[in-house]
């Protein structure tokens, strides 16, 4: 055996030994690397905290398999890679992709109906022909006898399939982390829904609070016992972590207001959804007018640093209104621009409003922020093309609709729509001073209670429209909050309010997952069609040309070597 052969065998043995050692070490040390620029497959700390609490197997069924457009193939691929990351962190997470059309959707029909898994209708263009396919972008996660649905496709107003998928990829880690949290994390926080001052009936807020019930304990709370036993009322109110006032229509008494004030002083969080206006129809003329509404809360909020003005905002960027024309069976429903329904798409990077769909308001009022020691963050504002209308104001569709159509067609008058970006939702954070500081108290608290004039750190969000929490009804059945059945459009009301409650309760982990930004490139369809023949020729001819060049070069080198 010559020296050269020995050297080659030695090198081969070293390589083989190194690979063997690497394989042995790989069984003991395991590491995954996320080489994507935006680290979209790297689990956030909040997601890891949820996943590490899983002690029993979780089985995830994903109904995203079959023949569908390329953008949904991307969604399928990214979903699989993300679940592999979850499974690598906790091996008790198992998943399976299911094609619901392979054996007919009837096999899964009961599950689809039970959990409300509605299919998405997408257009497929192949060989110049367009067809419609049904895609089920949903997952069901099963754990210890419980099941939750996980949406993989976000509803997005006026978006193409590619834009919806891109937005969904931004939301993918949040969707699974949120679903796993519902399954494995025990509830601990309590939310009180204020009643007794003309707030919304349960059926109009059913969808939001039924969703919120997956995370927190929900209970109604009235202030009726304030007059007889204020200490008991305050003690029971202090047992809640958050209070929600959903569109009160009756004024609060000073005693009720004082108990609410002391709740804030004790560090209680609150979400206020208020209208500073009310509509009344004149019985003689039949016309509808908008008037100011006094809930006896002006001094309450003024002390905290804001003021809800008794006016209306008109925003050119708004949601349409649907009006019927004709009679009985000949009625036709048409959409018209309606500037009293601002459509708010925030550019704010705050976790509450980052990466959410536009929020629909109705007959909202302007909020002023006042200087004091409280930190104020304006969450939502109108567009710059806004007008403020004083009250009382007549609502006459025969007048407003033609004017709105003219503005849409010809453009707004800058001297008329000059109010700029008007705040409609404000977050307040800090140590509040009592609204009754240096004032005569309406009631005296006794026992272990004492009047607090300078409170503990707290948070509250004030929104100048109570309608954003109101879901529509189909008969007596509540529809999903944010869905408008007349225009068949989805708005971001539900997502905004869920983020708000999570933030107020310091449950910010999932919100931070939602704010992550990832960039997902898609093919330009127009260029694809225009350059299809060119790239087909390149794909067919380039390999043949390279093979021919390699053959010529090989023959040339071979001839030179053996003709010497």
C-alpha positions as CSV (number, residue, x, y, z in Angstrom):
1,X,0.0,0.0,0.0
2,X,1.6,3.3,-1.1
3,X,1.9,6.4,1.0
4,X,-0.8,8.4,-1.0
5,X,-3.4,5.6,-0.4
6,X,-2.6,5.5,3.3
7,X,-3.1,9.3,3.6
8,X,-6.4,9.1,1.8
9,X,-7.7,6.3,4.1
10,X,-6.5,8.2,7.1
11,X,-8.4,11.4,6.0
12,X,-11.5,9.3,5.3
13,X,-11.3,7.8,8.8
14,X,-11.0,11.2,10.4
15,X,-14.0,12.5,8.5
16,X,-16.0,9.4,9.3
17,X,-15.0,9.6,13.0
18,X,-15.9,13.3,13.1
19,X,-19.4,12.7,11.6
20,X,-19.9,9.8,14.1
21,X,-18.9,12.0,17.0
22,X,-21.1,14.9,15.7
23,X,-24.1,12.5,15.5
24,X,-23.5,11.2,19.1
25,X,-23.3,14.7,20.4
26,X,-26.5,15.6,18.5
27,X,-28.4,13.1,20.5
28,X,-27.5,14.9,23.7
29,X,-27.4,18.5,22.6
30,X,-30.2,19.9,20.4
31,X,-30.4,23.4,19.0
32,X,-32.6,25.0,16.3
33,X,-31.4,28.1,14.5
34,X,-33.8,30.8,13.1
35,X,-31.9,32.3,10.1
36,X,-34.8,34.5,9.0
37,X,-34.1,38.2,9.0
38,X,-37.1,39.1,11.1
39,X,-36.8,36.0,13.4
40,X,-40.4,35.1,12.8
41,X,-39.9,31.5,14.0
42,X,-38.3,32.4,17.2
43,X,-40.8,32.1,20.1
44,X,-41.3,35.1,22.2
45,X,-40.8,34.9,26.0
46,X,-44.5,35.3,26.5
47,X,-45.2,32.3,24.2
48,X,-42.6,30.2,26.0
49,X,-44.1,31.1,29.4
50,X,-47.4,29.7,28.1
51,X,-46.0,26.6,26.5
52,X,-43.9,25.5,29.4
53,X,-47.0,25.2,31.5
54,X,-48.3,22.4,29.3
55,X,-48.1,19.1,31.2
56,X,-50.5,16.9,29.2
57,X,-50.5,16.3,25.4
58,X,-52.0,19.0,23.2
59,X,-53.2,17.8,19.8
60,X,-53.7,20.5,17.1
61,X,-55.7,19.7,14.0
62,X,-55.0,22.1,11.2
63,X,-57.5,22.2,8.3
64,X,-55.1,23.8,5.9
65,X,-54.3,21.1,3.4
66,X,-55.4,20.6,-0.1
67,X,-55.4,22.4,-3.4
68,X,-55.4,26.2,-2.9
69,X,-53.6,29.3,-4.1
70,X,-49.8,29.8,-3.6
71,X,-50.4,32.4,-0.8
72,X,-52.3,29.8,1.2
73,X,-49.5,27.3,0.6
74,X,-47.2,29.9,2.2
75,X,-49.6,30.2,5.2
76,X,-49.6,26.4,5.4
77,X,-45.8,26.2,5.3
78,X,-45.3,28.9,7.9
79,X,-47.9,27.4,10.2
80,X,-46.1,24.0,10.0
81,X,-42.7,25.6,10.7
82,X,-44.1,27.6,13.7
83,X,-45.7,24.5,15.2
84,X,-42.5,22.6,14.8
85,X,-40.9,25.4,16.9
86,X,-43.6,25.0,19.5
87,X,-43.2,21.2,19.5
88,X,-39.4,21.5,19.8
89,X,-39.8,23.7,22.9
90,X,-42.4,21.3,24.4
91,X,-42.7,17.8,23.0
92,X,-46.2,17.5,24.4
93,X,-47.5,19.7,21.5
94,X,-48.5,17.4,18.5
95,X,-50.1,18.6,15.3
96,X,-51.6,17.1,12.1
97,X,-52.6,18.7,8.9
98,X,-56.0,17.6,7.6
99,X,-57.6,18.0,4.2
100,X,-61.3,18.5,4.9
101,X,-62.2,18.0,1.2
102,X,-60.4,14.7,0.8
103,X,-63.2,12.6,2.3
104,X,-65.8,15.3,1.9
105,X,-66.4,18.2,4.3
106,X,-69.4,16.2,5.7
107,X,-67.0,14.2,7.9
108,X,-66.0,17.4,9.8
109,X,-69.4,19.2,9.5
110,X,-70.3,18.8,13.1
111,X,-67.0,20.2,14.3
112,X,-67.3,23.1,11.8
113,X,-70.8,24.0,13.0
114,X,-70.0,23.5,16.7
115,X,-67.0,25.8,16.7
116,X,-68.2,28.2,13.9
117,X,-65.4,27.3,11.5
118,X,-66.6,29.1,8.4
119,X,-64.7,28.5,5.2
120,X,-62.9,31.3,3.2
121,X,-63.8,31.7,-0.4
122,X,-60.8,32.4,-2.6
123,X,-60.2,32.8,-6.3
124,X,-57.8,30.5,-8.1
125,X,-56.3,31.5,-11.5
126,X,-54.8,28.6,-13.4
127,X,-53.9,28.6,-17.1
128,X,-55.8,31.8,-17.6
129,X,-59.0,30.3,-16.1
130,X,-60.4,31.5,-12.8
131,X,-62.3,29.3,-10.3
132,X,-63.5,29.5,-6.7
133,X,-62.2,27.3,-4.0
134,X,-63.2,26.9,-0.3
135,X,-60.4,27.0,2.2
136,X,-60.7,26.2,5.9
137,X,-58.0,28.4,7.5
138,X,-58.7,27.1,11.1
139,X,-57.1,24.9,13.7
140,X,-58.6,23.1,16.6
141,X,-56.4,22.5,19.7
142,X,-57.5,19.7,22.1
143,X,-56.2,19.5,25.7
144,X,-57.6,17.6,28.8
145,X,-61.1,17.3,27.3
146,X,-61.2,21.0,26.2
147,X,-61.1,22.3,22.7
148,X,-60.5,25.8,21.4
149,X,-60.6,27.1,17.8
150,X,-57.6,29.0,16.4
151,X,-58.1,31.3,13.4
152,X,-55.3,31.3,11.0
153,X,-56.6,33.9,8.6
154,X,-57.4,37.4,9.7
155,X,-60.4,39.2,8.4
156,X,-59.2,42.4,6.8
157,X,-61.4,45.1,5.3
158,X,-61.0,45.5,1.5
159,X,-57.8,43.4,1.3
160,X,-56.7,41.0,-1.4
161,X,-56.0,37.3,-0.5
162,X,-52.2,38.0,-0.5
163,X,-52.7,41.0,1.9
164,X,-54.9,39.0,4.2
165,X,-52.4,36.1,4.3
166,X,-49.5,38.5,4.9
167,X,-51.4,40.1,7.8
168,X,-52.3,36.6,9.1
169,X,-48.6,35.6,9.1
170,X,-47.9,38.6,11.3
171,X,-50.6,37.2,13.7
172,X,-49.7,33.5,13.5
173,X,-47.6,33.2,16.7
174,X,-50.2,35.2,18.6
175,X,-53.0,33.0,17.4
176,X,-51.5,29.8,18.6
177,X,-50.1,31.3,21.9
178,X,-53.5,32.7,22.6
179,X,-55.2,29.4,21.9
180,X,-52.8,27.5,24.1
181,X,-53.3,30.1,26.9
182,X,-57.0,29.5,26.9
183,X,-56.4,25.8,27.3
184,X,-53.7,25.7,30.0
185,X,-53.7,29.0,32.0
186,X,-56.2,29.3,34.9
187,X,-58.3,32.4,35.2
188,X,-57.3,34.8,37.9
189,X,-58.5,38.3,37.1
190,X,-62.1,39.6,37.7
191,X,-63.9,42.1,35.5
192,X,-67.1,43.9,36.6
193,X,-69.6,45.0,34.0
194,X,-71.4,48.1,35.5
195,X,-75.2,47.9,35.5
196,X,-78.0,50.2,36.8
197,X,-77.3,53.4,34.9
198,X,-78.9,52.5,31.6
199,X,-76.0,50.5,30.2
200,X,-76.3,48.3,27.2
201,X,-78.6,45.2,27.5
202,X,-76.6,42.0,27.6
203,X,-77.5,40.8,24.1
204,X,-75.7,43.9,22.6
205,X,-72.4,43.2,24.4
206,X,-72.7,39.4,24.4
207,X,-70.0,38.7,21.9
208,X,-67.3,40.8,23.5
209,X,-67.8,39.5,27.0
210,X,-68.3,35.9,25.9
211,X,-64.8,36.2,24.3
212,X,-63.4,37.9,27.3
213,X,-64.8,35.1,29.5
214,X,-62.1,32.8,28.0
215,X,-59.5,34.8,29.9
216,X,-61.1,36.4,32.9
217,X,-64.0,36.0,35.3
218,X,-66.9,38.3,34.3
219,X,-69.8,39.5,36.6
220,X,-72.4,42.3,36.5
221,X,-72.1,44.9,39.2
222,X,-74.7,47.5,40.3
223,X,-74.2,50.6,42.5
224,X,-77.7,50.4,43.9
225,X,-76.6,49.7,47.4
226,X,-74.4,52.8,47.7
227,X,-77.0,54.8,49.5
228,X,-77.7,52.2,52.2
229,X,-74.3,50.5,52.6
230,X,-71.4,52.3,50.8
231,X,-68.7,50.4,52.6
232,X,-70.1,47.1,51.4
233,X,-70.4,48.4,47.9
234,X,-66.8,49.7,47.8
235,X,-65.5,46.5,49.4
236,X,-67.2,44.4,46.7
237,X,-66.1,46.7,43.9
238,X,-62.5,46.6,45.1
239,X,-62.5,42.8,44.7
240,X,-62.6,43.3,40.9
241,X,-59.5,44.1,38.9
242,X,-61.3,46.1,36.2
243,X,-64.7,47.8,35.7
244,X,-66.3,48.3,32.3
245,X,-68.9,51.0,31.7
246,X,-70.6,50.1,28.4
247,X,-72.7,53.1,27.2
248,X,-74.4,54.4,30.4
249,X,-77.4,56.6,29.5
250,X,-78.5,57.6,33.0
251,X,-76.6,60.1,35.2
252,X,-74.5,58.9,38.1
253,X,-75.3,60.2,41.5
254,X,-72.6,62.0,43.5
255,X,-72.5,59.0,45.9
256,X,-72.1,56.5,43.0
257,X,-69.4,58.7,41.5
258,X,-67.6,58.9,44.8
259,X,-67.5,55.1,45.2
260,X,-66.1,54.8,41.6
261,X,-63.6,57.5,42.4
262,X,-62.4,55.7,45.5
263,X,-62.1,52.5,43.5
264,X,-59.7,54.3,41.2
265,X,-57.8,55.7,44.2
266,X,-57.4,52.1,45.4
267,X,-55.7,51.2,42.2
268,X,-58.7,49.8,40.3
269,X,-58.6,49.8,36.5
270,X,-61.5,51.1,34.4
271,X,-62.7,51.1,30.8
272,X,-65.2,53.8,30.0
273,X,-67.3,53.7,26.7
274,X,-69.4,56.9,26.8
275,X,-71.5,59.0,24.5
276,X,-71.7,62.7,25.3
277,X,-74.7,62.9,22.9
278,X,-78.2,61.5,22.6
279,X,-80.7,61.4,19.8
280,X,-84.3,62.6,20.1
281,X,-87.1,62.7,17.5
282,X,-89.4,65.7,17.5
283,X,-93.0,64.4,17.7
284,X,-94.3,67.3,15.7
285,X,-91.9,67.6,12.8
286,X,-90.7,64.0,12.9
287,X,-87.1,65.2,12.6
288,X,-84.2,63.7,14.6
289,X,-81.9,65.9,16.5
290,X,-78.7,65.2,18.4
291,X,-78.4,66.9,21.8
292,X,-75.7,66.9,24.5
293,X,-76.0,64.3,27.3
294,X,-74.9,64.9,30.9
295,X,-73.9,61.8,32.9
296,X,-72.7,63.9,35.8
297,X,-69.2,62.7,35.1
298,X,-67.7,65.9,33.7
299,X,-65.9,67.0,36.9
300,X,-64.9,63.3,37.5
301,X,-62.9,63.1,34.2
302,X,-61.8,66.8,34.3
303,X,-59.9,66.1,37.5
304,X,-58.3,63.0,35.9
305,X,-57.1,65.1,33.0
306,X,-59.6,64.8,30.1
307,X,-62.9,66.2,28.8
308,X,-65.4,64.7,26.5
309,X,-67.0,67.5,24.6
310,X,-70.8,67.5,23.7
311,X,-70.2,67.7,20.0
312,X,-70.0,65.4,16.9
313,X,-67.1,64.7,14.6
314,X,-67.5,64.3,10.9
315,X,-64.7,62.4,9.2
316,X,-64.3,62.0,5.4
317,X,-62.6,58.7,6.0
318,X,-65.6,56.8,7.3
319,X,-67.7,53.7,7.1
320,X,-70.7,53.6,4.7
321,X,-74.3,53.6,5.8
322,X,-76.9,51.3,4.1
323,X,-80.3,52.8,3.3
324,X,-83.3,51.2,1.7
325,X,-85.2,52.7,-1.2
326,X,-88.5,51.4,-2.6
327,X,-91.3,49.5,-0.9
328,X,-91.7,46.0,0.4
329,X,-90.3,43.4,-2.1
330,X,-89.1,46.1,-4.4
331,X,-86.8,47.6,-1.8
332,X,-83.2,48.1,-2.7
333,X,-80.3,48.6,-0.3
334,X,-77.6,51.0,-1.3
335,X,-74.4,52.2,0.4
336,X,-73.7,55.9,0.9
337,X,-70.8,57.7,2.6
338,X,-71.7,58.6,6.2
339,X,-69.2,61.0,7.8
340,X,-70.7,60.4,11.3
341,X,-69.2,56.9,11.3
342,X,-65.4,57.6,11.5
343,X,-63.3,54.6,10.4
344,X,-60.1,54.9,12.6
345,X,-56.9,53.2,11.4
346,X,-54.2,54.1,13.9
347,X,-50.6,54.8,13.0
348,X,-49.7,54.6,16.7
349,X,-47.2,52.0,17.8
350,X,-48.7,51.5,21.2
351,X,-49.4,47.8,21.9
352,X,-53.1,48.3,22.2
353,X,-53.5,49.6,18.6
354,X,-50.5,48.3,16.8
355,X,-51.3,46.0,13.9
356,X,-55.1,46.0,14.2
357,X,-57.9,46.5,11.6
358,X,-59.7,49.9,11.4
359,X,-62.1,50.6,14.2
360,X,-65.6,51.8,13.4
361,X,-67.1,54.6,15.5
362,X,-70.7,56.0,15.4
363,X,-71.6,59.6,16.4
364,X,-68.4,60.1,18.4
365,X,-67.3,63.2,20.2
366,X,-64.0,65.0,20.6
367,X,-61.8,64.4,23.7
368,X,-59.6,67.1,25.1
369,X,-56.6,66.2,27.1
370,X,-55.8,68.6,30.1
371,X,-52.5,69.2,31.8
372,X,-51.9,67.4,35.1
373,X,-49.5,64.7,36.4
374,X,-51.2,61.9,34.6
375,X,-49.6,60.3,31.6
376,X,-51.9,60.4,28.6
377,X,-51.6,58.4,25.4
378,X,-54.0,59.2,22.5
379,X,-54.8,55.7,21.2
380,X,-57.2,56.6,18.3
381,X,-57.8,59.8,16.4
382,X,-59.9,60.7,13.4
383,X,-58.2,61.3,10.0
384,X,-56.8,64.9,9.4
385,X,-59.9,65.6,7.2
386,X,-62.3,66.1,10.0
387,X,-65.0,68.6,11.0
388,X,-66.5,69.3,14.5
389,X,-70.2,69.9,14.6
390,X,-71.8,71.8,17.5
391,X,-75.1,70.7,19.1
392,X,-78.0,70.6,18.8
393,X,-77.7,69.2,15.3
394,X,-80.4,67.8,13.0
395,X,-79.8,64.4,11.4
396,X,-81.4,64.7,8.0
397,X,-80.4,61.9,5.5
398,X,-82.0,63.9,2.6
399,X,-79.5,66.7,3.3
400,X,-76.5,64.8,4.5
401,X,-76.2,62.1,1.9
402,X,-76.1,64.5,-1.2
403,X,-73.6,66.7,0.6
404,X,-71.4,63.7,1.4
405,X,-71.6,62.4,-2.1
406,X,-70.5,65.8,-3.4
407,X,-67.6,65.9,-1.0
408,X,-66.5,62.4,-2.0
409,X,-66.7,63.2,-5.8
410,X,-65.3,66.8,-5.7
411,X,-63.1,66.7,-2.6
412,X,-63.6,68.3,0.8
413,X,-63.4,72.0,1.4
414,X,-60.2,72.5,3.5
415,X,-61.7,75.5,5.2
416,X,-64.6,73.4,6.5
417,X,-62.8,70.1,7.3
418,X,-60.0,71.7,9.3
419,X,-60.2,70.2,12.7
420,X,-57.3,67.9,12.1
421,X,-56.8,64.6,14.0
422,X,-59.3,64.6,16.8
423,X,-58.8,62.2,19.8
424,X,-61.5,59.6,20.3
425,X,-59.8,57.2,22.7
426,X,-57.3,58.1,25.4
427,X,-55.3,56.0,27.8
428,X,-54.5,57.5,31.3
429,X,-51.8,56.1,33.5
430,X,-50.4,57.2,36.8
431,X,-51.4,58.0,40.4
432,X,-54.7,59.8,40.2
433,X,-55.9,62.6,42.5
434,X,-59.5,62.2,43.8
435,X,-62.2,64.1,42.0
436,X,-63.4,65.0,45.4
437,X,-60.1,66.3,46.8
438,X,-60.6,69.5,48.8
439,X,-64.4,69.1,48.4
440,X,-67.2,68.1,50.7
441,X,-67.6,64.3,50.4
442,X,-71.1,63.2,49.4
443,X,-70.9,60.2,51.8
444,X,-68.7,59.3,54.8
445,X,-67.0,56.0,54.8
446,X,-66.7,54.2,58.1
447,X,-65.0,51.1,59.5
448,X,-61.8,50.1,57.9
449,X,-62.4,52.5,55.0
450,X,-60.9,55.9,54.8
451,X,-61.3,58.7,52.3
452,X,-58.4,58.6,49.8
453,X,-57.4,61.9,48.1
454,X,-54.2,60.8,46.4
455,X,-54.4,57.3,45.0
456,X,-52.3,54.3,44.0
457,X,-51.0,53.9,40.5
458,X,-53.8,53.0,38.2
459,X,-54.9,53.0,34.5
460,X,-58.0,53.8,32.6
461,X,-59.1,54.1,29.0
462,X,-61.9,56.6,28.0
463,X,-63.6,56.2,24.6
464,X,-66.0,58.9,23.4
465,X,-68.4,56.4,21.8
466,X,-70.3,53.6,23.5
467,X,-71.3,52.0,20.2
468,X,-67.9,50.4,19.5
469,X,-68.7,47.6,21.9
470,X,-72.1,46.9,20.5
471,X,-72.6,43.8,18.4
472,X,-75.3,43.5,15.8
473,X,-78.1,40.9,16.0
474,X,-79.3,38.3,13.5
475,X,-82.8,37.8,14.9
476,X,-82.0,37.3,18.6
477,X,-78.6,35.9,18.0
478,X,-75.6,38.2,18.6
479,X,-73.2,38.5,15.7
480,X,-69.5,38.8,16.1
481,X,-68.4,42.3,17.3
482,X,-67.0,44.3,14.5
483,X,-69.1,42.6,11.8
484,X,-71.5,44.8,9.9
485,X,-74.2,42.5,8.3
486,X,-75.4,45.3,6.0
487,X,-72.1,45.8,4.3
488,X,-70.7,42.3,5.0
489,X,-67.5,44.0,6.4
490,X,-65.3,43.3,9.4
491,X,-63.9,46.1,11.6
492,X,-61.3,46.0,14.3
493,X,-63.5,46.9,17.3
494,X,-63.2,43.5,19.0
495,X,-59.5,43.3,18.7
496,X,-59.0,46.8,19.9
497,X,-61.2,46.3,23.0
498,X,-59.6,42.9,23.8
499,X,-56.1,44.6,23.6
500,X,-57.4,47.4,25.8
501,X,-58.6,45.1,28.5
502,X,-55.4,43.0,28.3
503,X,-53.3,46.1,28.7
504,X,-55.3,47.5,31.6
505,X,-54.9,44.2,33.4
506,X,-51.2,44.1,32.8
507,X,-51.6,41.1,30.6
508,X,-49.3,42.5,27.9
509,X,-47.4,39.3,26.9
510,X,-49.8,38.3,24.1
511,X,-50.2,41.9,22.9
512,X,-46.4,42.2,22.5
513,X,-46.5,39.0,20.3
514,X,-49.2,40.7,18.1
515,X,-47.0,43.8,17.5
516,X,-44.2,41.9,15.9
517,X,-43.6,42.9,12.3
518,X,-42.5,40.4,9.7
519,X,-41.9,40.9,6.0
520,X,-43.3,38.3,3.6
521,X,-42.6,38.8,-0.1
522,X,-45.1,37.7,-2.7
523,X,-44.9,37.3,-6.4
524,X,-46.1,40.3,-8.5
525,X,-49.0,38.6,-10.4
526,X,-49.0,41.2,-13.2
527,X,-45.3,40.7,-13.9
528,X,-45.7,36.9,-13.6
529,X,-48.3,37.0,-16.4
530,X,-46.3,39.4,-18.6
531,X,-43.0,37.6,-18.2
532,X,-44.3,34.0,-18.1
533,X,-43.0,33.0,-21.5
534,X,-39.6,34.6,-20.9
535,X,-39.0,32.7,-17.6
536,X,-40.4,29.4,-19.0
537,X,-37.8,29.7,-21.8
538,X,-35.0,30.5,-19.3
539,X,-36.0,27.5,-17.1
540,X,-36.0,25.1,-20.1
541,X,-33.0,26.4,-22.1
542,X,-30.6,27.5,-19.4
543,X,-29.9,24.0,-18.0
544,X,-29.4,22.7,-21.6
545,X,-27.0,25.5,-22.4
546,X,-25.0,24.9,-19.2
547,X,-24.9,21.2,-19.9
548,X,-23.6,21.8,-23.4
549,X,-20.9,24.2,-22.2
550,X,-19.8,21.7,-19.6
551,X,-19.6,18.9,-22.3
552,X,-17.5,21.1,-24.6
553,X,-15.2,22.2,-21.8
554,X,-14.8,18.5,-20.6
555,X,-14.0,17.3,-24.2
556,X,-11.5,20.2,-24.7
557,X,-9.7,19.5,-21.4
558,X,-9.7,15.7,-22.1
559,X,-8.2,16.2,-25.6
560,X,-5.4,18.5,-24.3
561,X,-4.5,16.0,-21.6
562,X,-4.3,12.9,-23.8
563,X,-2.8,14.4,-27.0
564,X,0.5,15.4,-25.4
